[in-house]
Amino acid sequence: MQLTDAQRLDWLRLIRTEGVGPRTFRRLVNRFGGAAAALDALPDLAGRQGRRITPPTRSEAEAEIAALARLDGRLIATGESDYPRLLAQVDAAPPLLALRGAGILNRPAVALVGSRNASTAGLAFTERLARGLGDAGLTVVSGLARGIDARAHRASLPTGTIAVMAGGQDRIYPASHAALVEAILREGGAVLAEMPMGWEPRGRDFPRRNRIISGLSYGTVVVEAARRSGSLITARYALEQNREVFAVPGSPLDPRAEGTNDLIRQGATLVSEVAHVVEVLGPIIERGPDAEAAPARGRPDLAEQPDFWDEIELDATGADCDPIPLWPDREAAGRPVCEDEPPQPADDRARIVALLGPSPVGTDELARSAGVGARTVQSVLLELELDGRIERHGSGTVSLVSR
């Protein structure tokens, strides 16, 4: 499948529209039979929810494509041959990705992530692990951050590495890694971005990026992570995506090892050498990315991916609106039309925080008490967790951390 230039332009306009994230994009295409028809229907649909939404113009979308082309980049779409097949299986896979570099996205890959403030030992082991994984035929995926990420990229330059950016392709973060990006491209690697050209990365963009890192990979290896590290978000996404999770143990006296030690205690595969990763992933890779997945092993509190896009809600329950693959020539004939959900009040976050206390409470109960959807609760809880304000317990319960 290959999008025409006109279809690619429509897809870009739709996904860049305020209130349209990956799930809403998929539902709109399914509901109206294509991106062009969805663009025509969107202003009226949003108006019925009390929102005024204007999609980007064709000239604005063309300008973004031209700016990307000046960096020797291009947009790849779900279902196209260059789009990573593993990532396409993820529920909230980006409909479009900005790609610079070689077409290595469908080679077997493993994510290698960890602390920005890494120890010397952690960096040394990351280098050994990345080189060994590359020599074993695996592409190393990471997030271009300082510390573990950067060392993983540099060590795997000769064998192939993929960097996933939190901002636009022209907004490298940190800026000091511009030379590393050029090295990745020069050595035949790839750089991916979901966000538009000119987009400066913000706090919530990093968890968005993390779901792509884990989605590209058969497994995620965490090297040094404190209990509130963003690397643990990547591990949680990997669990939800039914991918393998590995962790490198560390000293119980080092706060940078608390998160990885916790992962091992919760069932992640302990890694002290390259073979520990290869032995687990080998049979999975042999089955291929299209093999039927085993039942998800995610923890109860990971059953719902958080939303980061403030998406338009097209239905109240989602029960009759199952997503289908995004093929541009597929009509939505016979698909059910769902009732629109009224917009959520603006103070959802404050209401949820007010309901939390030192006693653990289930996320379902929290959603009922707050009168909001499960996705809204999960999104707020993720922000609170990154701020260190909540603690997660067994059976999907959470509590507020005393300060």
N, C-alpha and C positions, 0 to 999 in steps of 0.2 A: 504494500500500500504506500502511495506517495501523494501528499497533498499537492494540489495545484497552487500557483502563486496567489490566486484569489482566495482559495480556502485558507492558506496559511495566514493571509492578512486578516481574514475574518476571525480565525482562531486567536490571533494575537489581540485584536480589538476586544474580543469577548473576555479573555483571561485578564486583560489589563483594566477591565471595567470595575469600578468600585462595587464592593459587595459580592464579587464573583471570585471564588477560590476554586481549587480543583474539584471538590465534590459538586458545587453548584454548577460549574462548567459542564461536568458530565451529565448532570440531571437536565440542564437546559438543552443540551444537544440531543439527548434522548427524547425529551418532551416535544421539541419543535422540529426534530429531524435534521438539524444542522446548525452550524454557528451563525450563518447569515440570517436564518429565520429567527434564531434566538435573539440576535441583536435587534431585529425589528420589534420583537415582542417585549423586550426587557424594560423599556421605560414605562409601559403601561402596567406590567407586572409589579414593578417596584412602586409605582404610584398607588396601587391598591394596598400597599403596606405602609403608606405614608412617607415613602422615600422618593427623592428625586435623583435619578441616576441617568447620566449621559455617557454612553460609551465613547472612547477615544475616536477621533476622526480617522479617516483613511490616511490622510497626510501625516498625522502623528504616528500611526503605526508604520507607515513607510519610512519615516525619519528614523525610527528605532532600528528597523531592519538595515537601513543604510549605515547607521552609526556602528552597528555590530559588524557589518561587512568590512568597514574600514579597519577593524581589528582582526580581519581574516576569520571572522566568526559567522555562524549561521544558526538558524532555529531548526530544531528537530522536534517532531511531533509524535505523540503516542501512536503506535502502530506502524511507524516507518521503520525501515530496516536498521537505521543507525541508532534508534532509540533503545536504551538498555532494556532487555527483556525481563530481567529480574525486577528492575524498578517499576516496570509497567504492571506488575502483579500487585503493587502496593495500593491500598485503598485510596490514598490521597496523592497519587503520583502526579507530578506536574504535567499538564497537557502539552506544554512547550518547554523546552530547555534551550538556553543559549550555549552553544558548543564552540570552543576553540580547540584546535589540535587534531590529533589523529583519531581514527575510528577504532579505539580500543575498548569501547564501552561494553561490548558483549564478550570480552574475555573474562574468564573466571577471576573474581576479585574478592579481596578481604579488606575490611576496614580496620585501620590502626589509629586509635585516638587516645588522648590522655591529657595530663595536666599541662597548662601553660607554664606554670612555675615548677618545672620538672627538676628532679635531682640529677646529678651527674650519672649515677648508676642507672636511673631510668632512661636517660638519653642514650647511654651506651647499649642497654639491652634493646631499646627500640631500633637502633641502627642494626644490630645483629639480627633482630627478628625481621625487619623489613628486607634486608638483603637476602636472608634465607627464604622468605616467602616468595620473593621475586625469582630466585633461582629455582624454586619449585614450580614456577609457571603461573604464579598468582599476581595479578595487578593489585597494587596497594592503593587504597582509597583513604583520603583524610580531608580535613577541613581548612588547611592552610593557616592554622593558628600558630602562635609561638609555641615553643617547647616540643612536646611529643609529636604533634602534627608535622611541624616543619622538618624535624629530624627524620620522620618516616618518609616524607616526600623526597628529601635529598638522598637518603640511602637507597631508594628504589628508582632513582632516575634511569639507571642503565637498563632496567627490566620493565619499566612502565609504571606510571602513577597517575591517578586522577585526583585533581583538587576540586572540591566543591565550595563555591564562594557563597557568602551570606548576602552580599550586595550585588550590584550589577557588574558586568564584565569589565567595565571601565572604572570600577571603584574597588581596587584591591585592598583588602584589610587583613593584617596591618599593611600600611603603605610600604614599609621596609621590606616586604616580601615580593615586591615587583620583580626583582632579579630572579627570585625563585620561580615565579610564574613563567618568566621567559625561558628559564632552564628546563622546566617541565615541557613546554611546547617544543623547544629545540631538540629535546631528547626523545620526542615521539609520544609524549603523554597527552593528557587532555585536561581542560579546565571547563567546568560547568557552572552555570548560574541560572537560577529560576527567576530572579528579580529583574526589573527593567534596567536598561542602560541609564546611568546617572544616579542609580539608587544607592544612597549611603546606608550601610547596614545598621540596624537598630537592635535593641535587646531581643525582641521576639523573633528576629530573622535568623538567629543562630539555632534555636530549636527547629525551625523550619528546615534549615540546611541539614541538620542532623538526621532528619528522617530520610533525606536523599542519600546521605552517606551510608546509612545502614541498608537502605533499599537497593543500592547498587551491589551489595556484597552478600556473599554466602554466609559470612560470619563477621562479627565485630570483636576485635581484641582491644581491651582497655588496659593501658599501662599508666599507673599512677593516677588516681582520681580521689579527691576529697569527697566527703559525703554529699556536698551540694554542687559537685562538679557537673558541668554541662555534658561531659562524656558519659555520665550515667543516664542522661536523657537519650543519647544515642543507643546505649545498651537496652533501654526500655523499648525504644522503637524496634530494635532488632528482635526482641522477644515477641512484640506484637505482630511483627511481620513474619514470624515463624522462622527466624534465622538463628544461627548458632551464636552464643555469647561466650567469650573467653576473657579471662582476667589474669593479670600477672600479680602474684602475691608480693607483699612488702612487709616491712617491719611494723609491728603493732604500735611502735613508738612514733612512727612517722604519720602525721595527719594526711599526707598525700597518698597513703596506702589504705586509708579507712574505707573508701568507696570500693576499691578493687577487692579488698578482703571481704567486705560485705557481699559482693557479687558471688564470690566463691562459696561463701557460707550458704547463699541462697540457691546454689546449683550451677553456677557458671563453671565451665571447664578451666581448671588451673593450667597455666602455661608457664613453663620454665625453659622451653626450647621449641624450635621451629616444628619439630616432628609432632608436638602435641596439637598443633593447629592442623597440619597437613593430614594426620591420621583421621581426624574427625571429618574434615571437609572433603577428603578424597572421594569417598563413596557418594556423597551428596552431589558433588560436581559431576561425577560420572553419570548420574541419572539425568542431569541437564536442567536448565532453568524452567522447562515446560513440564517437568514431572509433577504428578499430583502431590500436593503438599500434605504432610501429616497434620493431624489436629493441632491447633495453636496451643503453645505451652505458656502463654502469657499469664502473668499474675492477674487476679480479679480486678485490681485497680487499673489495669492497662487495657481493659476491654474496649475502651473508646479513645481514639486518638483525639488530642485537643485540636481545636480550630484556632487559626491565627489570622483569619481574613475577615472577620465580621461579615460572614456570608449571608446573602439573602436566603431565607428559609422558604423552600418551595412546598413543603408539606409538614404536617404536624407530627407524624410518627415515623414516616419513611417506610412503613410496612409494605406498601404496594408500589414502591418506586425503586426496585433493585437496580443498581447500576449495570450497564452492559458495556462491552468494549466500544471504544471510540473509533469508529471507522467513518470517514467523511461521506461515503456513498450509502450509508445505512439509513433507511428511513425509520421514523419512530412510529410507524403505523401500528395501532393496537396498543400502544403504551398507555397506561392509565394516567389521567391528568389529576394531580393532587391538589387538595385545597391549600390555599396559602396560609401560612402561620402568621399571626400578628407579630409585629416587631417586639423584641425584648426591651424592657425598660432600661434606661441608661445607668441605673445604680445597681446592676446585678452584682458587681464585685463587692461593693460595700455591704449588700445584704448577705452575701455568702460569708464574708469575713465576720460579720456580726453573729452569725449562727455557729461559728467554730469556737471551741473552747479546749481546755486541757483533756477532756474525755474524748476518746476516739469515737468517730461517727462515720457511718457508711456514706459513700458518695450518692447512692440512690436516695437515701433518706434526706441528705443535704439538698438534692435537687427538688425533692417534693416540698421540703420546708421553705425553700427559697422561691418556689414556683417558677423554676427555670428548667431548661433542657439539660440533659446529661453532658452534651458537648460544651455548653457554657460553663458548667461546674468544672469539667476537666481542664478547660482553658484557664480558668481563674486559679485552680489549684496548682497548675504548672507554674504560673507566674509567682504564686506565693512560695512554692518550693524553691524556685530559683533565688528568691529573696531570703530564703532561710526561715520562713515564717511558719511552715507547717512540718509535721513529721508523719510519715506513712507507717502504718502498722499492718498486721496480717488481715486477711479477709477483706481487703480493699477499704480499710478505714483510715481516717486521718484525724489529726488533732493539731491545735494551734500551739506553737512553741512559745513558752513563757519568756518574757524579756525583762 
